[in-house]
């Protein structure tokens, strides 16, 4: 390979560069970063970056040492697989192998009013400037990111209202039974459930029932969409993102994809997953590098990317950790007596542990992750005890 192009400038792109060089790739390596900033870590943007004026989460990667041609402010705008060419905002660029890591963009609401999202460092800087004592902040969606923004806004002395279309915080991700257990955490927020937002106005948000909530700042946290617009007409398979197999190969030869933009096949879960999590993007880079440099003559199988999904969130003074993947047919088991110390687990119809949610308990999360990896089928009655070990002891 003479030139490998990576479209994207986030964690997945940076880790892919590092993995390629560590595995001995000596060809030309070009990274297209649509943003004008060097690649940075995104999770702090909705946490520390909203309260610390001097916060900097730029990756400490030495691109010169890695011989990476980092092109800041250059976005991929089109793809011609026949000529193996990427169209960019600064002209065409040929490739021998292309890695798609363009991530996702926040969903925005209709209406003429100003609305904030938290996806880029510039987003965080603009929002931080607005979080002042007495400011009326309205959050649309009681999501993971909204909970983190609410935590920062309350800390800065703002009054916070959250408008959520569902019956409880995080209900879309975890179900209403689990989401309702987070309600005490939102006690300082004017939380309005089962309420939809029609548009963002010049003075706040207009609700679907015709009502209006006044606001100085409106923050929308209702999800993201993969950045795939630039791939339209290329012939690449798209379905809620760029479709890839368990080796992160797309439907086009010489093109791989990873991170938030990719919808990967998971042999473990027997379904396609789009995992919008930091941990998945980091680990996927190993597979991309291994597949890109794979030598069929060596007799070794292609690397497979099929980890157990993992996600965390810091909100209202607590750390939430979710590991696994649960489906609509799984049974929810709440662990604990219903007090402050509780967690949740999901079991498949045949009793296998498939996902686990822990609160302020990293050890519990590690135990659950090992149990999911081992395919454990815990006794449901014992599972209700939050102190019960899930993973088998080593050597057994």
N, C-alpha and C positions, 0 to 999 in steps of 0.2 A: 504494500500500500504506500502510495506516495503522499496522499493528503487525506486527512480525516477532519471533517467539519462537524463541530458541535453547535447546534442551533439552540441557544439558551445560555443564561448566565447565572444560574442559581446553584444550590448545593449539588444537584445531580450532575450538572456540567463540570463543576470544579472537581468533584470526586472522580469523575470519569477521566479527566486529564491526569490526575494523580495516579490512578490505577493503570492507565495505559503506559505511562512512563516507567512505573515501578515494574511492569511486566516486560519491559524491554522494547517498547515501540519507539522507533527512531525517526519515523516519517514526520511530515509537516502536520502540525496540529493547530487548527484555527477555532477559536471560540467566538461566536456572535452574541454579544450582550446588548439587548435592545435598550437597556437603561444606561445612563451616562456614568454610573458608579461601578467601581470594581465589585465583583460578586460578594455578597454578604449573607449572613444567617437570618432567616425570616422569623422564627419563633419569638425572638425578643421584641419584635415590632409591636405586638399587642400587649406586651408586658413592660419590661424595664424601659424600653424606648419611649413610652408614653409618659414617664415620670422623671427620667434622667436626661437633662438637656445635653450632656456630653456623651451620651451613649453611642458606642461604635461597635457594630457586629461584623465588620468586614473580615472575611476569611484571611488568615495570615499566610496564604499560599504565595510562594515565590514563583511567579509565572516566567520570569526571565530564566531562572535556574532550570525550569521544566521545559523551556523553549516552546512556550505556548503563545501564539499570536492572538492576543486578546483585543477584540475590536469593540470598544465601548461605543454605545449609541448607534450600533448597527443592527437592525432587525432583519430577520428572515421574512420575505414578503411573498415568496412563491417557490415551487419546486417542479423541475422538469426531470423526471427520472430517466427518460430516454437518453438525454445527453449528460445525465448525472451532474446537474447544475442547480444550485440554489440561487434564487433571485433575492437580492438584499436591497436595503435602502440606499446602498452605495455601489450598486452594480451586481453583476453576476459572479458566482464563485463556483468553480468545479470541485467535485469531490470524488474520492474513490470509495469512502465509507462515510455515511451521514448518521449522526446521532441526534435524534429529536428530543430536546429537553426544554421546550418552551413554556412549560408550566400551565398555569391557569389564571384567569382574571375574575375579579369579584362580580357577582350579579348586581346590577344597578336597577333602581326603580324608576318608573316614569315620573314626570313632573318637572316644573321649572326651577324648583328650589335647589339650593346647594346641599349636596350629600357627600359624606365622607365614607371611605372604605379603608381597610388596613391590609395592604398587600405589599407595598413597596416602602423603602426608607423615606421617600418623599411624602407618602401618605402619612406615615407616623409623625414626621416633623410638622406637617400641617395640622394634624389633629392635636398634637401635644400643645401647640400654641393656642388652641381653643379651649383646652381644659383648665379653666380658671375658676376660682371660688365664685359661686352664685350662678354660673352658667347653667342653663336648662338643657340637658342632654337627653335626646330621645334615641333609643336604640331600636332598630327594627329587626326582630328575631331574637329569641332567647337562646342563641347558639353558643358554641364553644368560644368563638372569638368575641361575641357580645358580652359574655360573662367576664372575660379578661379585660375588655374595655370598661365595663361597669366598675370593676375593681379599681382600675386606675383613675377613673373619673370621680368616684367617691373619695378616693385618697386625696385628690386635688381640690376637694370642696365643692364639687358640682352637685346639682340635684339631678337625679337620673330616673327616667321613665323608660320602660321597655314594653314594646308592643309585639305580642307573639300570637301568631295565627293558630298554634296548637294548644293542647290542654295543659301543657307543663313545659318547663325549661328542658331542652335537650330531648324532647319527646320524639322528634323525628329520627334521632340517632339511636336512642336507648329505649324508647317506648314510654308511654305515660306513667306506668307503674313505677319505673325507676326515676323518671323525670320529676315526679311529684315529690320525691324524697329530697330534692334539692331546693324546694320552696323556702325553707328557713334561711338558706344562704342569701336569698334575694330580699330579705326583710327591709333593707334600707332603700330598695328600689320600688318605684311605683310600677308593679308588674301587672300588665293587662293581658290576660290570656284569652284565647278564642277570639282574637281581634285581628282583623286584616288591615293592611295599609294599601290604599288605592294609589296614592301619589305623594311625592315630596313637594310641598308648597314653599312659597317664599317665607312663610312664618312658622313652618313645622311640617306636620304630616296630616293628610286627610285620610280618614278611615273608610273602610268599605261600607260601613253603616251610615255614612254621611257625617259623622262626627269629626272633630279636629283636635289635635294635640299641639299646643304651641311649643316651640323649641328655638333655642339659639344655635344648637348644633344637632344635626341628624346623622347618625352613623348606621349604615346598612350592613347587616351581617346575616345574609340569607343564603350563603353558598357561593360557589365559584363555577366557572365553565372553562374547560380546557381550551388553550389557545391553539386552535386548529384552523382558523380562517385562512391562513396563508397556504394551507395544503389543499384547498378546494381546487378541483380540476386536475390534480396530480395523479389520480387513480389509486391513491393509498386508501386502505380500508379504514373507515371511521365509524364508530358507534359509541357515543358518549365520550369520545376521545380517540386516540390512535390505537387501533387494535394490534396487540402483539401476542406472541405465544409465550410459553414458559421460559424461552430463551431470550425474550425481549426483541425478537425479530418481527418486523412489520411485514405487510404483504408485498413490499417492494424489495428486490434484491439489493443488498448492501446498505439497507436502512434499518436502524434500530431506534427504539424509543424507550424512555423511562421517566419516572417522576409523575407529577400531577397530570401530565398530558396523556399518559399511557393507560390503556385498559388491558390488563394482562390476564392470560389464562392461568388459573391456579389448579394444578392437579390435586393439591391437598383438599381444596374446598369444592372441586368439581364445578367451577363456575368462573365467570370473568369478574375481575375485581379492578376498581379504580381506587387506589389507596393514596389519599392525599396527605400522607404523613412524612415527616422528616426522616424517620428511621428507614422507611422503605426506599426513599430516594437515595439515601447514603449507601445502603446495602446493594441496591440495584446496579450501582456503578461497577461493582466487582464483576457482576455477570456480563454487563455490556462489554467491558474490557476483555474478559475471557472469551466471549463469543467473537468479538471483532478480530482477535488475534489467534483464533483457534486454527490449528493445523490438522486437517482431516487425516493426514497420513500418520499422525502420532498414535492413533488408536484410542485416544481418550474421548469420552462422550462430551457433548456440548454442555457447558455450565447451565444450571437451571436456577431461576430466581423464583422461589416459592416460600418465602419466610412467613412466620406467624405475624400478622400485622400488630403493630404496637403504636400507641398514641398516648400523649399526656397533655394535661392542661392545668395551669395554675390560676385559681380563681377564688376570690373571697377568703383568702388565707388558707386554702386547702390545695393539695395536689391530687388530681384525678389521674389514674392510669388505667387504660383499657388495653387488653391484649386479646387477640383472636378475631373471630368473625362469626357473628350469630345470624341466623336466618329467621324468617317469619314462622317456621314450624318448630323452632327451638323453645324449650321450656325455661322460663325464668325462675331462678331460685334466689331469694334474698337471704343473705347470710347475716346473722346477728339478730338481736331482740327488738329491732326497730328503733333503738336509741341512736346516739351520735356515732357510735362505732358500728358500721355496717359495710357490706360490699354486696356484689351481685355476680351471679354466675348463670350461664346458659348451657343447657344440655340438649343434644340432638334427640330425636325420637327414640334412638336406640341407647340413650343414656350416656353418650360420650360428651365430655367437657369440650365445648367449642369456643367459649369466650368468657372473659372475667373482667369485672370492673372493681378496682380497689381505691380506697380513699385514705390518703396519708399513710400508706403501708407498702413501701417498695418491696419488702420481703414477701408479702402476700402476692404481689404481682409476679415476682420471679418464680415463686412456687407454682402459680397458675400457669405461667408460660411453659414451664417444664412439664406440667401435667398435660397440657394441650399437645405438646410435642410428642409425649409418650402415648397419647390416645387413651388416657385414663377414663374409666367409667365409674365415677364416685357414687357412693351410696347417697341418695338425695337427703335422707334424714341427717346423716353425718355432715353433709355439705352445708347445712344450715348453721353449723357451728363455725364461726369465723376463725377459730383457732385451729381447726382441723387441717392437717397436712393433706395436700392434694397430690403432689408428685411422689412417685415411689422413691424409697431411699436408695442411695447409690449402692450398686452391687446386687440389687434385687431385681 
